[in-house]
Amino acid sequence: MVDWAVDNVEDTNSSVIDLGCGNGHLLLALSEEGFSNLTGIDYSESAIVLAKSVAKDRDLESIEYKAVDFLNSDEWRQDNKLYQVVLDKGTYDAISLNPEEEEAKKENKAGPRELYIQAVHRMISPDGVFLITSCNWTMEELKEAFKQYFRYHSHVKYPTFSFGGQTGSKICTVAFSPLKQ
């Protein structure tokens, strides 16, 4: 993801948000590459405490970390800020495992996956890019899931393997551009 950002994001002052930032490692790596307008959010307060501590130990306290449940609130959105780069390394995968997804389908309501997609679309600038890494979904499945709000931009190429006549990789990283709504 870092290599993709370095190769594809020209302005290192672009506003970047990492969804489900955990210990903040991805933002620390971007900071080391010169990115400076970095925000990490996670629903876990203890993850945010850890991320802030790690950033402090590395003298990178300019990275902003916040405990936010972005599916159920817009707390992430200070001063109506939109992000030019939205990153996700496994958060959509985790949300996809939420048992409320099946219940929402039965009740014909938006489930956690749909709420996630809508929230990402609300936080991204019209000329922004959304980069997602998944180990649970293929590139084609992600394209299908996000097509109402995003269009395919590019993807990261990973080593592939073949099994049972199919070829694939263990993970996929796909970049999307937002559609106008």
N, CA and C atoms as an extended XYZ file, in Angstrom:
543
Properties=species:S:1:pos:R:3:atomname:S:1:resname:S:1:resid:I:1 pbc="F F F"
N         0.826       -1.191        0.000 N   MET     1
C         0.000        0.000        0.000 CA  MET     1
C         0.871        1.255        0.000 C   MET     1
N         1.938        1.191        0.767 N   VAL     2
C         2.839        2.338        0.832 CA  VAL     2
C         3.469        2.577       -0.536 C   VAL     2
N         3.934        1.512       -1.167 N   ASP     3
C         4.534        1.658       -2.495 CA  ASP     3
C         3.527        2.237       -3.485 C   ASP     3
N         2.279        1.776       -3.433 N   TRP     4
C         1.259        2.295       -4.335 CA  TRP     4
C         1.070        3.796       -4.089 C   TRP     4
N         0.981        4.197       -2.825 N   ALA     5
C         0.803        5.621       -2.500 CA  ALA     5
C         1.980        6.447       -2.997 C   ALA     5
N         3.181        5.954       -2.780 N   VAL     6
C         4.378        6.672       -3.239 CA  VAL     6
C         4.352        6.827       -4.762 C   VAL     6
N         3.938        5.787       -5.465 N   ASP     7
C         3.922        5.808       -6.930 CA  ASP     7
C         2.751        6.583       -7.524 C   ASP     7
N         1.640        6.711       -6.778 N   ASN     8
C         0.414        7.248       -7.365 CA  ASN     8
C        -0.110        8.539       -6.754 C   ASN     8
N         0.375        8.932       -5.597 N   VAL     9
C        -0.089       10.166       -4.954 CA  VAL     9
C         1.042       11.185       -5.082 C   VAL     9
N         0.831       12.173       -5.933 N   GLU    10
C         1.895       13.137       -6.226 CA  GLU    10
C         2.173       14.083       -5.061 C   GLU    10
N         1.137       14.538       -4.379 N   ASP    11
C         1.281       15.528       -3.316 CA  ASP    11
C         1.366       14.830       -1.958 C   ASP    11
N         2.542       14.851       -1.351 N   THR    12
C         2.718       14.185       -0.054 CA  THR    12
C         2.002       14.922        1.076 C   THR    12
N         1.406       16.082        0.783 N   ASN    13
C         0.582       16.784        1.768 CA  ASN    13
C        -0.903       16.444        1.576 C   ASN    13
N        -1.217       15.520        0.678 N   SER    14
C        -2.601       15.075        0.504 CA  SER    14
C        -3.137       14.558        1.828 C   SER    14
N        -4.403       14.856        2.104 N   SER    15
C        -5.017       14.360        3.341 CA  SER    15
C        -5.284       12.866        3.192 C   SER    15
N        -4.749       12.093        4.156 N   VAL    16
C        -4.831       10.631        4.134 CA  VAL    16
C        -5.494       10.167        5.412 C   VAL    16
N        -6.447        9.234        5.292 N   ILE    17
C        -7.050        8.619        6.471 CA  ILE    17
C        -6.925        7.105        6.341 C   ILE    17
N        -6.536        6.467        7.434 N   ASP    18
C        -6.413        5.014        7.505 CA  ASP    18
C        -7.563        4.501        8.365 C   ASP    18
N        -8.448        3.708        7.763 N   LEU    19
C        -9.611        3.160        8.460 CA  LEU    19
C        -9.208        1.892        9.200 C   LEU    19
N        -9.445        1.869       10.505 N   GLY    20
C        -9.023        0.715       11.285 CA  GLY    20
C        -7.516        0.669       11.392 C   GLY    20
N        -6.930        1.775       11.820 N   CYS    21
C        -5.472        1.950       11.780 CA  CYS    21
C        -4.712        1.058       12.749 C   CYS    21
N        -5.374        0.483       13.740 N   GLY    22
C        -4.672       -0.385       14.684 CA  GLY    22
C        -3.511        0.328       15.350 C   GLY    22
N        -2.319       -0.238       15.260 N   ASN    23
C        -1.149        0.353       15.917 CA  ASN    23
C        -0.538        1.504       15.127 C   ASN    23
N        -1.122        1.841       13.981 N   GLY    24
C        -0.673        2.988       13.211 CA  GLY    24
C         0.488        2.724       12.273 C   GLY    24
N         0.881        1.481       12.101 N   HIS    25
C         2.062        1.136       11.316 CA  HIS    25
C         2.006        1.685        9.884 C   HIS    25
N         0.861        1.575        9.225 N   LEU    26
C         0.746        2.037        7.840 CA  LEU    26
C         1.010        3.544        7.743 C   LEU    26
N         0.475        4.318        8.661 N   LEU    27
C         0.694        5.767        8.639 CA  LEU    27
C         2.137        6.116        8.990 C   LEU    27
N         2.735        5.357        9.875 N   LEU    28
C         4.150        5.580       10.198 CA  LEU    28
C         5.009        5.362        8.951 C   LEU    28
N         4.700        4.314        8.190 N   ALA    29
C         5.459        4.039        6.966 CA  ALA    29
C         5.253        5.151        5.935 C   ALA    29
N         4.030        5.667        5.830 N   LEU    30
C         3.773        6.782        4.905 CA  LEU    30
C         4.514        8.030        5.350 C   LEU    30
N         4.545        8.256        6.645 N   SER    31
C         5.269        9.410        7.182 CA  SER    31
C         6.752        9.323        6.825 C   SER    31
N         7.311        8.129        6.921 N   GLU    32
C         8.718        7.926        6.569 CA  GLU    32
C         8.973        8.190        5.089 C   GLU    32
N         7.923        8.126        4.270 N   GLU    33
C         8.042        8.405        2.834 CA  GLU    33
C         7.735        9.875        2.512 C   GLU    33
N         7.523       10.688        3.566 N   GLY    34
C         7.318       12.115        3.360 CA  GLY    34
C         5.884       12.593        3.425 C   GLY    34
N         4.927       11.686        3.605 N   PHE    35
C         3.526       12.105        3.735 CA  PHE    35
C         3.347       12.793        5.087 C   PHE    35
N         2.563       13.870        5.106 N   SER    36
C         2.512       14.675        6.327 CA  SER    36
C         1.118       14.958        6.864 C   SER    36
N         0.067       14.765        6.096 N   ASN    37
C        -1.291       15.103        6.518 CA  ASN    37
C        -2.042       13.801        6.790 C   ASN    37
N        -1.697       13.145        7.893 N   LEU    38
C        -2.121       11.773        8.162 CA  LEU    38
C        -3.064       11.668        9.349 C   LEU    38
N        -4.132       10.887        9.169 N   THR    39
C        -5.105       10.627       10.227 CA  THR    39
C        -5.374        9.134       10.276 C   THR    39
N        -5.440        8.588       11.475 N   GLY    40
C        -5.809        7.194       11.661 CA  GLY    40
C        -7.000        7.105       12.573 C   GLY    40
N        -7.984        6.281       12.207 N   ILE    41
C        -9.136        6.058       13.079 CA  ILE    41
C        -9.294        4.565       13.311 C   ILE    41
N        -9.790        4.257       14.491 N   ASP    42
C       -10.061        2.875       14.869 CA  ASP    42
C       -11.163        2.905       15.918 C   ASP    42
N       -12.028        1.902       15.930 N   TYR    43
C       -13.079        1.862       16.943 CA  TYR    43
C       -12.521        1.519       18.324 C   TYR    43
N       -11.320        0.972       18.360 N   SER    44
C       -10.709        0.536       19.617 CA  SER    44
C        -9.874        1.660       20.247 C   SER    44
N       -10.321        2.118       21.387 N   GLU    45
C        -9.586        3.162       22.114 CA  GLU    45
C        -8.181        2.681       22.471 C   GLU    45
N        -8.038        1.400       22.841 N   SER    46
C        -6.709        0.900       23.218 CA  SER    46
C        -5.774        0.867       22.005 C   SER    46
N        -6.302        0.605       20.809 N   ALA    47
C        -5.465        0.650       19.602 CA  ALA    47
C        -4.973        2.071       19.359 C   ALA    47
N        -5.827        3.040       19.588 N   ILE    48
C        -5.454        4.440       19.394 CA  ILE    48
C        -4.391        4.857       20.418 C   ILE    48
N        -4.556        4.423       21.651 N   VAL    49
C        -3.546        4.720       22.678 CA  VAL    49
C        -2.196        4.136       22.257 C   VAL    49
N        -2.207        2.899       21.769 N   LEU    50
C        -0.969        2.258       21.304 CA  LEU    50
C        -0.375        3.022       20.117 C   LEU    50
N        -1.203        3.365       19.134 N   ALA    51
C        -0.711        4.079       17.944 CA  ALA    51
C        -0.076        5.410       18.335 C   ALA    51
N        -0.710        6.136       19.253 N   LYS    52
C        -0.151        7.415       19.696 CA  LYS    52
C         1.184        7.202       20.404 C   LYS    52
N         1.273        6.143       21.191 N   SER    53
C         2.503        5.847       21.922 CA  SER    53
C         3.641        5.501       20.960 C   SER    53
N         3.336        4.680       19.952 N   VAL    54
C         4.355        4.299       18.974 CA  VAL    54
C         4.809        5.535       18.199 C   VAL    54
N         3.851        6.381       17.790 N   ALA    55
C         4.200        7.601       17.056 CA  ALA    55
C         5.056        8.525       17.917 C   ALA    55
N         4.726        8.617       19.188 N   LYS    56
C         5.508        9.468       20.101 CA  LYS    56
C         6.934        8.941       20.230 C   LYS    56
N         7.085        7.624       20.358 N   ASP    57
C         8.414        7.018       20.464 CA  ASP    57
C         9.271        7.300       19.232 C   ASP    57
N         8.617        7.484       18.085 N   ARG    58
C         9.343        7.750       16.839 CA  ARG    58
C         9.359        9.240       16.481 C   ARG    58
N         8.937       10.078       17.431 N   ASP    59
C         8.868       11.522       17.207 CA  ASP    59
C         8.016       11.880       15.995 C   ASP    59
N         6.885       11.182       15.846 N   LEU    60
C         5.954       11.445       14.748 CA  LEU    60
C         4.569       11.791       15.299 C   LEU    60
N         4.556       12.680       16.272 N   GLU    61
C         3.301       13.026       16.932 CA  GLU    61
C         2.381       13.886       16.077 C   GLU    61
N         2.819       14.256       14.880 N   SER    62
C         1.963       15.045       13.991 CA  SER    62
C         0.866       14.188       13.362 C   SER    62
N         0.984       12.876       13.425 N   ILE    63
C        -0.073       11.989       12.930 CA  ILE    63
C        -1.236       12.063       13.914 C   ILE    63
N        -2.431       12.297       13.389 N   GLU    64
C        -3.608       12.406       14.247 CA  GLU    64
C        -4.291       11.045       14.335 C   GLU    64
N        -4.543       10.599       15.558 N   TYR    65
C        -5.236        9.334       15.786 CA  TYR    65
C        -6.486        9.598       16.600 C   TYR    65
N        -7.605        8.952       16.198 N   LYS    66
C        -8.873        9.139       16.894 CA  LYS    66
C        -9.613        7.810       17.029 C   LYS    66
N       -10.231        7.615       18.186 N   ALA    67
C       -11.114        6.468       18.373 CA  ALA    67
C       -12.492        6.868       17.850 C   ALA    67
N       -12.913        6.184       16.779 N   VAL    68
C       -14.162        6.531       16.107 CA  VAL    68
C       -14.813        5.259       15.568 C   VAL    68
N       -16.116        5.163       15.747 N   ASP    69
C       -16.902        4.119       15.095 CA  ASP    69
C       -17.486        4.760       13.838 C   ASP    69
N       -16.737        4.746       12.746 N   PHE    70
C       -17.132        5.509       11.561 CA  PHE    70
C       -18.356        4.942       10.852 C   PHE    70
N       -18.774        3.728       11.184 N   LEU    71
C       -20.001        3.198       10.589 CA  LEU    71
C       -21.242        3.840       11.201 C   LEU    71
N       -21.123        4.256       12.446 N   ASN    72
C       -22.290        4.746       13.167 CA  ASN    72
C       -22.229        6.216       13.545 C   ASN    72
N       -21.196        6.918       13.098 N   SER    73
C       -21.128        8.353       13.374 CA  SER    73
C       -20.191        9.017       12.373 C   SER    73
N       -20.300       10.319       12.291 N   ASP    74
C       -19.412       11.092       11.431 CA  ASP    74
C       -18.375       11.845       12.266 C   ASP    74
N       -18.004       11.275       13.422 N   GLU    75
C       -17.011       11.914       14.289 CA  GLU    75
C       -15.679       12.140       13.583 C   GLU    75
N       -15.372       11.332       12.594 N   TRP    76
C       -14.121       11.433       11.851 CA  TRP    76
C       -14.064       12.710       11.040 C   TRP    76
N       -15.190       13.342       10.842 N   ARG    77
C       -15.290       14.448        9.888 CA  ARG    77
C       -15.227       15.794       10.591 C   ARG    77
N       -14.020       16.266       10.852 N   GLN    78
C       -13.834       17.573       11.461 CA  GLN    78
C       -13.959       18.648       10.395 C   GLN    78
N       -14.716       19.682       10.685 N   ASP    79
C       -14.846       20.825        9.770 CA  ASP    79
C       -15.188       20.384        8.346 C   ASP    79
N       -16.030       19.360        8.230 N   ASN    80
C       -16.444       18.828        6.924 CA  ASN    80
C       -15.257       18.431        6.038 C   ASN    80
N       -14.184       18.004        6.651 N   LYS    81
C       -12.984       17.618        5.920 CA  LYS    81
C       -13.236       16.375        5.082 C   LYS    81
N       -12.786       16.436        3.842 N   LEU    82
C       -12.795       15.274        2.969 CA  LEU    82
C       -11.352       14.836        2.766 C   LEU    82
N       -11.157       13.556        2.591 N   TYR    83
C        -9.808       13.006        2.457 CA  TYR    83
C        -9.507       12.696        0.994 C   TYR    83
N        -8.282       12.988        0.610 N   GLN    84
C        -7.855       12.716       -0.758 CA  GLN    84
C        -7.444       11.259       -0.938 C   GLN    84
N        -7.015       10.626        0.140 N   VAL    85
C        -6.634        9.218        0.102 CA  VAL    85
C        -7.265        8.521        1.307 C   VAL    85
N        -8.064        7.498        1.027 N   VAL    86
C        -8.685        6.687        2.080 CA  VAL    86
C        -8.074        5.293        1.965 C   VAL    86
N        -7.520        4.804        3.072 N   LEU    87
C        -6.825        3.513        3.092 CA  LEU    87
C        -7.552        2.515        3.976 C   LEU    87
N        -7.574        1.285        3.557 N   ASP    88
C        -8.142        0.209        4.361 CA  ASP    88
C        -7.307       -1.045        4.147 C   ASP    88
N        -6.737       -1.524        5.226 N   LYS    89
C        -5.960       -2.766        5.177 CA  LYS    89
C        -6.602       -3.774        6.128 C   LYS    89
N        -7.728       -4.355        5.690 N   GLY    90
C        -8.371       -5.409        6.468 CA  GLY    90
C        -9.631       -5.010        7.210 C   GLY    90
N        -9.967       -3.740        7.253 N   THR    91
C       -11.161       -3.322        7.993 CA  THR    91
C       -12.439       -3.793        7.308 C   THR    91
N       -12.513       -3.658        5.994 N   TYR    92
C       -13.692       -4.151        5.281 CA  TYR    92
C       -13.832       -5.657        5.482 C   TYR    92
N       -12.710       -6.375        5.484 N   ASP    93
C       -12.744       -7.814        5.751 CA  ASP    93
C       -13.380       -8.099        7.104 C   ASP    93
N       -12.941       -7.370        8.124 N   ALA    94
C       -13.475       -7.579        9.477 CA  ALA    94
C       -14.956       -7.230        9.538 C   ALA    94
N       -15.331       -6.123        8.922 N   ILE    95
C       -16.735       -5.701        8.925 CA  ILE    95
C       -17.595       -6.726        8.185 C   ILE    95
N       -17.049       -7.327        7.155 N   SER    96
C       -17.792       -8.322        6.372 CA  SER    96
C       -18.149       -9.551        7.198 C   SER    96
N       -17.404       -9.795        8.253 N   LEU    97
C       -17.664      -10.952        9.113 CA  LEU    97
C       -18.716      -10.670       10.185 C   LEU    97
N       -19.191       -9.435       10.250 N   ASN    98
C       -20.165       -9.042       11.273 CA  ASN    98
C       -21.457       -9.846       11.084 C   ASN    98
N       -21.923      -10.522       12.138 N   PRO    99
C       -23.146      -11.326       12.017 CA  PRO    99
C       -24.391      -10.476       11.716 C   PRO    99
N       -24.319       -9.182       11.947 N   GLU   100
C       -25.463       -8.315       11.647 CA  GLU   100
C       -25.704       -8.200       10.151 C   GLU   100
N       -24.731       -8.574        9.334 N   GLU   101
C       -24.871       -8.499        7.876 CA  GLU   101
C       -26.037       -9.361        7.402 C   GLU   101
N       -26.089      -10.593        7.851 N   GLU   102
C       -27.169      -11.505        7.436 CA  GLU   102
C       -28.521      -11.040        7.951 C   GLU   102
N       -28.558      -10.562        9.173 N   GLU   103
C       -29.811      -10.063        9.748 CA  GLU   103
C       -30.331       -8.865        8.959 C   GLU   103
N       -29.438       -7.982        8.574 N   ALA   104
C       -29.832       -6.806        7.787 CA  ALA   104
C       -30.415       -7.232        6.442 C   ALA   104
N       -29.812       -8.241        5.813 N   LYS   105
C       -30.333       -8.737        4.537 CA  LYS   105
C       -31.765       -9.248        4.706 C   LYS   105
N       -31.996       -9.999        5.784 N   LYS   106
C       -33.341      -10.541        6.033 CA  LYS   106
C       -34.353       -9.421        6.204 C   LYS   106
N       -33.922       -8.323        6.826 N   GLU   107
C       -34.825       -7.196        7.084 CA  GLU   107
C       -34.798       -6.161        5.962 C   GLU   107
N       -34.079       -6.479        4.880 N   ASN   108
C       -33.954       -5.581        3.735 CA  ASN   108
C       -33.445       -4.193        4.144 C   ASN   108
N       -32.454       -4.177        5.039 N   LYS   109
C       -31.833       -2.943        5.510 CA  LYS   109
C       -30.360       -2.939        5.101 C   LYS   109
N       -29.778       -1.758        5.183 N   ALA   110
C       -28.342       -1.660        4.922 CA  ALA   110
C       -27.591       -2.353        6.055 C   ALA   110
N       -26.747       -3.281        5.688 N   GLY   111
C       -25.932       -3.981        6.673 CA  GLY   111
C       -24.609       -3.274        6.858 C   GLY   111
N       -23.744       -3.815        7.697 N   PRO   112
C       -22.445       -3.195        7.957 CA  PRO   112
C       -21.607       -2.941        6.704 C   PRO   112
N       -21.644       -3.849        5.735 N   ARG   113
C       -20.864       -3.635        4.504 CA  ARG   113
C       -21.358       -2.412        3.737 C   ARG   113
N       -22.674       -2.295        3.585 N   GLU   114
C       -23.238       -1.140        2.875 CA  GLU   114
C       -22.971        0.146        3.651 C   GLU   114
N       -23.105        0.102        4.970 N   LEU   115
C       -22.814        1.288        5.787 CA  LEU   115
C       -21.348        1.701        5.628 C   LEU   115
N       -20.465        0.722        5.557 N   TYR   116
C       -19.043        0.978        5.344 CA  TYR   116
C       -18.828        1.700        4.014 C   TYR   116
N       -19.392        1.159        2.942 N   ILE   117
C       -19.208        1.735        1.611 CA  ILE   117
C       -19.744        3.166        1.578 C   ILE   117
N       -20.905        3.397        2.159 N   GLN   118
C       -21.478        4.739        2.199 CA  GLN   118
C       -20.588        5.693        2.997 C   GLN   118
N       -20.069        5.229        4.133 N   ALA   119
C       -19.203        6.080        4.958 CA  ALA   119
C       -17.926        6.449        4.210 C   ALA   119
N       -17.332        5.485        3.516 N   VAL   120
C       -16.117        5.771        2.743 CA  VAL   120
C       -16.430        6.804        1.671 C   VAL   120
N       -17.555        6.656        1.015 N   HIS   121
C       -17.920        7.606       -0.038 CA  HIS   121
C       -18.139        9.007        0.532 C   HIS   121
N       -18.690        9.105        1.727 N   ARG   122
C       -18.904       10.427        2.364 CA  ARG   122
C       -17.590       11.093        2.756 C   ARG   122
N       -16.560       10.320        3.040 N   MET   123
C       -15.319       10.911        3.547 CA  MET   123
C       -14.289       11.215        2.465 C   MET   123
N       -14.503       10.754        1.246 N   ILE   124
C       -13.497       10.929        0.201 CA  ILE   124
C       -13.802       12.162       -0.648 C   ILE   124
N       -12.753       12.877       -1.010 N   SER   125
C       -12.927       14.044       -1.878 CA  SER   125
C       -13.277       13.557       -3.294 C   SER   125
N       -13.974       14.393       -4.080 N   PRO   126
C       -14.392       13.971       -5.422 CA  PRO   126
C       -13.233       13.535       -6.318 C   PRO   126
N       -12.053       14.079       -6.100 N   ASP   127
C       -10.887       13.684       -6.899 CA  ASP   127
C        -9.971       12.735       -6.128 C   ASP   127
N       -10.491       12.165       -5.063 N   GLY   128
C        -9.682       11.299       -4.211 CA  GLY   128
C        -9.583        9.876       -4.710 C   GLY   128
N        -8.897        9.079       -3.920 N   VAL   129
C        -8.715        7.664       -4.247 CA  VAL   129
C        -8.881        6.843       -2.972 C   VAL   129
N        -9.525        5.695       -3.134 N   PHE   130
C        -9.759        4.753       -2.048 CA  PHE   130
C        -8.947        3.505       -2.364 C   PHE   130
N        -8.050        3.137       -1.461 N   LEU   131
C        -7.171        1.976       -1.656 CA  LEU   131
C        -7.494        0.952       -0.582 C   LEU   131
N        -7.894       -0.227       -1.010 N   ILE   132
C        -8.308       -1.275       -0.082 CA  ILE   132
C        -7.511       -2.549       -0.322 C   ILE   132
N        -7.038       -3.139        0.771 N   THR   133
C        -6.362       -4.434        0.718 CA  THR   133
C        -7.247       -5.450        1.421 C   THR   133
N        -7.462       -6.580        0.766 N   SER   134
C        -8.330       -7.620        1.317 CA  SER   134
C        -7.687       -8.986        1.141 C   SER   134
N        -7.885       -9.827        2.135 N   CYS   135
C        -7.476      -11.224        1.987 CA  CYS   135
C        -8.714      -12.126        1.910 C   CYS   135
N        -9.908      -11.526        2.019 N   ASN   136
C       -11.155      -12.296        1.959 CA  ASN   136
C       -11.894      -12.154        0.640 C   ASN   136
N       -11.643      -11.098       -0.099 N   TRP   137
C       -12.379      -10.806       -1.318 CA  TRP   137
C       -11.413      -10.726       -2.500 C   TRP   137
N       -11.880      -11.157       -3.666 N   THR   138
C       -11.090      -11.015       -4.878 CA  THR   138
C       -11.272       -9.604       -5.435 C   THR   138
N       -10.434       -9.238       -6.380 N   MET   139
C       -10.560       -7.936       -7.010 CA  MET   139
C       -11.932       -7.797       -7.674 C   MET   139
N       -12.386       -8.835       -8.351 N   GLU   140
C       -13.690       -8.772       -9.028 CA  GLU   140
C       -14.823       -8.612       -8.019 C   GLU   140
N       -14.725       -9.295       -6.895 N   GLU   141
C       -15.758       -9.160       -5.859 CA  GLU   141
C       -15.768       -7.750       -5.270 C   GLU   141
N       -14.591       -7.168       -5.062 N   LEU   142
C       -14.534       -5.798       -4.547 CA  LEU   142
C       -15.107       -4.813       -5.572 C   LEU   142
N       -14.765       -4.988       -6.835 N   LYS   143
C       -15.323       -4.120       -7.881 CA  LYS   143
C       -16.849       -4.175       -7.855 C   LYS   143
N       -17.381       -5.355       -7.735 N   GLU   144
C       -18.838       -5.531       -7.701 CA  GLU   144
C       -19.442       -4.884       -6.453 C   GLU   144
N       -18.821       -5.083       -5.304 N   ALA   145
C       -19.349       -4.552       -4.046 CA  ALA   145
C       -19.357       -3.026       -4.014 C   ALA   145
N       -18.374       -2.400       -4.645 N   PHE   146
C       -18.206       -0.949       -4.554 CA  PHE   146
C       -18.738       -0.195       -5.776 C   PHE   146
N       -19.281       -0.889       -6.765 N   LYS   147
C       -19.612       -0.260       -8.044 CA  LYS   147
C       -20.668        0.839       -7.964 C   LYS   147
N       -21.517        0.836       -6.967 N   GLN   148
C       -22.546        1.877       -6.871 CA  GLN   148
C       -21.934        3.240       -6.522 C   GLN   148
N       -20.797        3.237       -5.832 N   TYR   149
C       -20.197        4.480       -5.353 CA  TYR   149
C       -18.797        4.748       -5.906 C   TYR   149
N       -18.161        3.736       -6.485 N   PHE   150
C       -16.770        3.865       -6.922 CA  PHE   150
C       -16.554        3.177       -8.263 C   PHE   150
N       -15.541        3.646       -8.973 N   ARG   151
C       -15.119        2.983      -10.204 CA  ARG   151
C       -13.663        2.522      -10.016 C   ARG   151
N       -13.350        1.458      -10.670 N   TYR   152
C       -12.007        0.882      -10.603 CA  TYR   152
C       -10.990        1.895      -11.121 C   TYR   152
N        -9.886        2.015      -10.400 N   HIS   153
C        -8.792        2.902      -10.791 CA  HIS   153
C        -7.569        2.080      -11.213 C   HIS   153
N        -7.123        1.207      -10.328 N   SER   154
C        -5.944        0.390      -10.584 CA  SER   154
C        -5.836       -0.668       -9.490 C   SER   154
N        -4.816       -1.469       -9.556 N   HIS   155
C        -4.592       -2.458       -8.497 CA  HIS   155
C        -3.102       -2.750       -8.376 C   HIS   155
N        -2.755       -3.337       -7.259 N   VAL   156
C        -1.385       -3.752       -7.003 CA  VAL   156
C        -1.243       -5.189       -7.492 C   VAL   156
N        -0.185       -5.444       -8.215 N   LYS   157
C         0.065       -6.796       -8.693 CA  LYS   157
C         0.870       -7.571       -7.642 C   LYS   157
N         0.355       -8.746       -7.301 N   TYR   158
C         1.018       -9.628       -6.339 CA  TYR   158
C         1.372      -10.944       -7.027 C   TYR   158
N         2.317      -11.690       -6.453 N   PRO   159
C         2.598      -13.019       -6.997 CA  PRO   159
C         1.323      -13.872       -6.981 C   PRO   159
N         1.180      -14.719       -7.984 N   THR   160
C        -0.004      -15.568       -8.074 CA  THR   160
C         0.376      -17.034       -7.907 C   THR   160
N        -0.653      -17.844       -7.661 N   PHE   161
C        -0.486      -19.292       -7.597 CA  PHE   161
C        -1.677      -19.915       -8.321 C   PHE   161
N        -1.528      -21.159       -8.752 N   SER   162
C        -2.612      -21.870       -9.423 CA  SER   162
C        -2.980      -23.099       -8.622 C   SER   162
N        -4.293      -23.354       -8.564 N   PHE   163
C        -4.789      -24.518       -7.847 CA  PHE   163
C        -6.141      -24.878       -8.444 C   PHE   163
N        -6.323      -26.120       -8.784 N   GLY   164
C        -7.609      -26.580       -9.306 CA  GLY   164
C        -8.053      -25.849      -10.559 C   GLY   164
N        -7.106      -25.456      -11.393 N   GLY   165
C        -7.448      -24.781      -12.632 CA  GLY   165
C        -7.709      -23.288      -12.484 C   GLY   165
N        -7.613      -22.773      -11.275 N   GLN   166
C        -7.820      -21.350      -11.032 CA  GLN   166
C        -6.491      -20.697      -10.670 C   GLN   166
N        -6.337      -19.449      -11.028 N   THR   167
C        -5.152      -18.687      -10.673 CA  THR   167
C        -5.565      -17.512       -9.812 C   THR   167
N        -4.812      -17.254       -8.763 N   GLY   168
C        -5.142      -16.144       -7.872 CA  GLY   168
C        -3.978      -15.804       -6.971 C   GLY   168
N        -4.225      -14.898       -6.064 N   SER   169
C        -3.220      -14.531       -5.070 CA  SER   169
C        -3.867      -14.550       -3.693 C   SER   169
N        -3.034      -14.498       -2.678 N   LYS   170
C        -3.540      -14.576       -1.308 CA  LYS   170
C        -4.250      -13.309       -0.888 C   LYS   170
N        -3.846      -12.178       -1.427 N   ILE   171
C        -4.479      -10.900       -1.105 CA  ILE   171
C        -4.661      -10.090       -2.379 C   ILE   171
N        -5.485       -9.064       -2.286 N   CYS   172
C        -5.586       -8.122       -3.396 CA  CYS   172
C        -5.657       -6.712       -2.836 C   CYS   172
N        -5.103       -5.778       -3.570 N   THR   173
C        -5.164       -4.362       -3.228 CA  THR   173
C        -5.694       -3.641       -4.455 C   THR   173
N        -6.817       -2.960       -4.267 N   VAL   174
C        -7.512       -2.323       -5.372 CA  VAL   174
C        -7.720       -0.845       -5.041 C   VAL   174
N        -7.496        0.001       -6.043 N   ALA   175
C        -7.734        1.435       -5.902 CA  ALA   175
C        -9.011        1.790       -6.658 C   ALA   175
N        -9.815        2.642       -6.046 N   PHE   176
C       -11.064        3.110       -6.642 CA  PHE   176
C       -11.113        4.637       -6.616 C   PHE   176
N       -11.834        5.189       -7.572 N   SER   177
C       -12.140        6.618       -7.594 CA  SER   177
C       -13.622        6.763       -7.301 C   SER   177
N       -14.026        7.808       -6.564 N   PRO   178
C       -15.451        7.953       -6.234 CA  PRO   178
C       -16.279        8.389       -7.440 C   PRO   178
N       -17.496        7.877       -7.502 N   LEU   179
C       -18.470        8.335       -8.498 CA  LEU   179
C       -19.215        9.520       -7.906 C   LEU   179
N       -19.665       10.406       -8.737 N   LYS   180
C       -20.481       11.527       -8.260 CA  LYS   180
C       -21.863       10.982       -7.941 C   LYS   180
N       -22.424       11.377       -6.818 N   GLN   181
C       -23.756       10.893       -6.417 CA  GLN   181
C       -24.782       12.003       -6.503 C   GLN   181
